[in-house]
Amino acid sequence: MMNAVIGGLAVLLYLLASGGLAMRLARASAGAASAKGGPLALGWGAALLHAMILAQTVFQPPGLNLGFFNALSFTGWLIGVVLLAAAMVRPVENLGIVVLPFDALMLVLGLLFPSERIVADAGRWPLELHILIAILAYALLALAAVQAVLLAIQDYRLRHRQPGGFLRGIPPLTTMESLLFQMIGAGFILLSITLVSDLFFLHDLFAQHLVHKATLSFIAWGVFGVLLWGRWRFGWRGRTAIRWTLSGFVFLALAYFGSKLVLELMLGRY
């Protein structure tokens, strides 16, 4: 019952924060600047309440419980936290208009459909750290995918000479691209660490039927690696960068949650 109350309050704060950011963007589009501190504070409040729930549902005495819906809730929370932290030093707060309601939805699903799958026994901190780094990599690259979608809309409207509307309230195209590649670069480093450390947990990969997950993750790593190389070598940008970013994220999403969906919800393998 207490989790339901805390979760309901967290959902409310997530939605208020998202609404505040949307109103801020609307005012900026009309030429009226406003501070982002208020919406971000609401977002941090929601994230704190969300963390209180995760402390009971994910970090359990037997070990790290990352059943399908728990994993969704935890990943959504981490994406939100990364966004809120980045928004304090980078102009990425507008992504919260989409990300924070997503976090609210993941929290609701986690509460409505509690699931249990211990992926790391208590005391196995190297494996727990490996999993947390992997989810952090996913969070950063998920934000990059959202940034790529916003960049695609911005690029489309500029190409069709429609510079008005919400475009007035977001950073210039070059800044948006720079932020995109910063996210991809950080996510790529963490994903590289994850894939290298997979070698130390080969037994766990085979025991939990996760070889296909590692394979899809490696494909995603290759896509993002080629994109970063193309940016450095040929100056890739615009629609090329957007297509490669979204393609890489599709493989990563299939690796992280496509495999869990099939194994846990369809085949019933825990």
C-alpha positions, 0 to 999 in steps of 0.5 A, spaced: 500 500 500 505 504 501 509 503 495 502 505 491 502 511 495 509 513 493 508 511 486 502 515 485 506 521 488 512 520 483 507 519 477 504 526 479 511 529 480 513 526 473 507 529 469 508 536 473 515 536 471 514 534 464 508 539 463 512 545 466 518 543 461 513 543 456 510 550 458 517 553 458 518 551 451 512 554 449 514 560 452 521 560 449 517 559 442 513 565 444 520 569 446 519 569 453 524 566 457 523 562 463 528 558 468 528 550 468 530 550 475 522 549 477 521 543 473 527 540 474 526 540 482 520 536 481 523 531 476 528 530 482 523 529 487 519 524 482 526 520 481 527 520 489 520 517 490 521 512 484 528 510 487 525 509 494 520 503 490 526 500 486 530 500 493 525 494 495 523 491 488 530 491 485 535 491 490 532 485 494 536 481 500 537 475 495 540 479 490 539 483 484 531 482 482 531 484 474 524 481 472 522 484 466 517 490 469 522 491 474 528 492 469 523 497 465 522 501 471 529 501 473 531 503 466 526 508 466 528 511 472 536 511 470 534 514 464 530 520 467 536 521 472 541 521 467 537 526 463 536 531 470 543 530 471 545 532 464 540 538 464 543 541 470 549 543 465 547 542 458 541 544 454 537 537 454 532 539 459 527 539 453 528 531 452 524 531 459 517 532 456 518 525 453 522 522 458 519 523 464 512 521 462 515 515 460 519 514 467 512 515 470 509 509 465 515 504 467 513 506 474 506 504 473 508 498 470 513 495 475 507 496 480 502 493 477 506 487 474 511 485 479 516 480 477 521 476 480 528 474 476 534 474 480 540 476 475 545 476 480 546 473 487 547 477 493 554 478 494 556 478 487 558 485 486 562 484 480 556 482 476 552 487 479 556 492 477 557 489 470 549 489 470 549 497 472 554 499 467 550 495 462 544 499 464 547 506 464 550 505 457 543 503 455 540 509 458 545 514 455 544 511 448 536 511 449 537 519 451 541 519 444 535 516 440 530 521 443 535 527 441 536 524 434 528 524 433 528 531 436 534 533 431 530 529 425 524 534 426 528 540 427 532 538 421 526 537 417 522 543 419 529 547 417 529 544 410 522 546 409 523 553 411 519 552 417 523 555 422 518 558 427 514 554 433 518 550 438 524 551 434 525 558 437 525 554 444 531 549 443 538 550 441 541 551 434 542 545 430 549 545 430 549 545 438 543 539 438 548 535 433 554 536 438 550 534 444 547 528 440 555 525 439 557 527 446 551 522 449 553 517 443 560 517 445 559 516 453 554 511 451 559 507 447 565 507 452 560 504 457 557 499 452 565 497 450 566 496 458 560 492 458 562 487 452 569 487 454 567 485 461 562 480 458 568 475 457 568 474 465 561 472 465 561 467 460 558 462 464 552 466 466 551 468 459 550 461 457 546 459 463 541 465 462 540 464 455 543 471 454 548 469 448 543 472 443 543 478 447 550 479 447 550 478 440 545 484 438 549 488 443 555 487 439 552 489 433 549 495 436 556 497 438 559 496 431 553 501 429 555 506 434 562 505 433 562 506 425 557 512 426 563 515 431 568 513 426 564 517 420 563 523 424 571 523 426 573 521 419 568 524 414 564 529 418 557 525 418 552 529 421 544 531 419 540 525 417 546 520 416 547 521 424 540 520 425 539 514 421 545 511 424 543 513 431 536 510 431 539 504 427 544 502 433 538 503 438 534 499 435 539 493 436 540 495 443 533 495 445 532 488 442 538 486 446 536 489 452 528 488 452 527 484 446 530 478 449 527 479 456 520 479 453 521 473 449 525 469 454 521 471 460 514 473 458 513 468 452 517 462 454 517 463 461 524 462 462 527 465 469 
